[in-house]
Amino acid sequence: MDINEMKKKHKLLKEYKYDITPLDRGTTDKTLYINLSDNVIEEKAVTPLMKEKFIGGKGYGLKMLWDATKPDTKWNDPENEVIITPGPVSGITQYSGAGKSLIVSISPTDFVMDSNVGGYFGPFLKFSGFDALELQGKAENDVIIFIDGVNGKIEIFEAPEENVDSHMLAEQLTEMYADDEKDKKNISIVSSGKAAENSLIGMLNVSFYDTKKKEIRLKQAGRGGIGSVFRDKKIKAVVAKVSGVKGNANNVVDIDAIRERGKIFNKEMKDLDEEQCEMITKGTAHLVEIMNDYDLLPVNNYKYGSHKDIDKIHSEVWKSRFSQGTPDGCWIGCSMSCAKAVQNFKLQTGPYKGQEVIVDGPEYENAGGLGSNGGIFDADYIIEANFYCDTYGICTITWGTLVAFIMECYENGIINKEITGGLELNFGAKEDALELMHQLARGEGFGKIAGLGIAKMKDVFVEKYGADRAFLDDIGMVNKNLEYSEYVSKESLAQQGGFAMTNKGPQHDEAWLIFMDMVNNQIPTFADKAEALHYFPMFRTWFGLVGLCKLPWNDVEPANNAETDEPAKVPEHVDNYVTIYKAVTGKEFDKNRMIEDSERVYNFQRIFNIRRGYGVRKFDKQPYRAAGPVTVEEYDSRAERYDKQMKEIIGVNPEGKSSEEKVAITRKYREEQYEKLLDAVYERRGWNSNGVPKIEHLKNLGMDLPELIEVIKNKQ
């Protein structure tokens, strides 16, 4: 069906006209509220409290979600919301990585979820006049929301014919709303896909038109099943259109200061990237063999950290597959250009078999998750799985980790071919792993079970198949009902905390401390680790408040960074961000205020989870696979290392002991260490021993809001 025929099938449900508020100092101080149950469209004012305490981005999203929901709101209740918030810095084009948005919702994990994403929608939402988009309620049938930032108009209409899969839908809607080829760059679409309809692990895609490649590209808000919420609300897509991107669309206070810092950073990228990280040619895939070399690459459900077949998926393989020579930034002006893509990839399976497509990635997480974690060392498989995860609306990290869990269960006889409907899901089973994904998209077979995620799969395997709960808890790499991202944390106690102590679940965007802790031994004591697990999550939270990408912070560093007092913090780049924030907003600001602003929002999210019945110490527990060897097989694979540690660190002579005994001794010690880490971090963060923020700490932060005190006053 052609575009005109699709448009004829549209049924307009609501049209709303508005005056486009121009940006001033990075904000409009207005948000857009849409309720799909009754097609209400409203403009809301941003209150002074929101601006002062919540800053923007993730902060705005959390505050609006708190106000809109109840303590027992479920992910699929109509009052749950999907909130998209770019932040005050998002949309500048003079400094790299300034196009990010945060998406916030009550997740199918039942925790408060935030997920960051690139692409053009967040900036376009701002240029259309709104600091945030708040989507509530449920439509009766599939709808598309069109935000017309050219004419000041919003439409909600039923759209029965457009393809729900993201790569198709983005093409259809870009063609539908662009006036001509040049106008395609002014359209951005938020969408999901078939699998999000049939699972709890759906993700969202945000589009942008690549003017050099002449292709529509997709960036992902992957974590926590927000795509499943989106499709449960019967939203097929949200479209934003603007008239163009001006040099100072944010109407900042000091554009010259931003240009100056951007010019310096661009020179660093040009001069230093090739010798440091090769982001311009490889993106985050440059990490694959580095992680393998340090025994940190997940292999066979995190049993091991390296593999002999690494040469089949190392970074030079990806470099040869990625299109080179054109800018690959997922927002205008980003010189890091790490959003790599494989063009003209011919699909071998599924509903689009035989078609040539563009695949955004694979990034490191996809090579490690879809590939090595499932024991699959095949670049073509990883690219194909990456594509289908994206267009179907599946989080690649979650999928890679849960398939690895399924494979270990299969190899241990917990599930079999009869249960999987004939699929042989041993490690390395790439054909059947792909078929499992296609089943999920079709809403059938064992694919539907996989789409529940590890936490709920464990319940099924115990209740229906008699699995040992303790063993599944040990090997199921999940915390707060969210699957782990793709790093082996066994030898980094700090990274164990960096994963399991997160507010939303084990995602590396809060704290990536493996090299500081394990490789460079920069944080040897519990106090050192606690300080790192205070500073870095707060610092990284700030990116999500203002709309910045984290990668330009430390994936290329100034040439003299190692000579600074705190090289892990990259102080020159921190100063860049302080300068940029002041230049955008005109507010007084320094590196200490940066952490304080983040602490307010971080503690708010912690208390939000407490309000929902979570957020205390027992929910910071990690699966033992994240800390040490669960099985004799694992222990024996690294016996020399573990025996040495037992003798020198634990103080027990391993000679004469069976592997089973050594596994138990190691486990006791490592679990005790983790509990001591929790104590140290809680104290540093101003929380009590149960992980609850202390009222006095909230007062010191200026975050002692009555609604927060009410939640925690009896938990002190």
Disulfide bonds with the S-S distance in Angstrom:
none
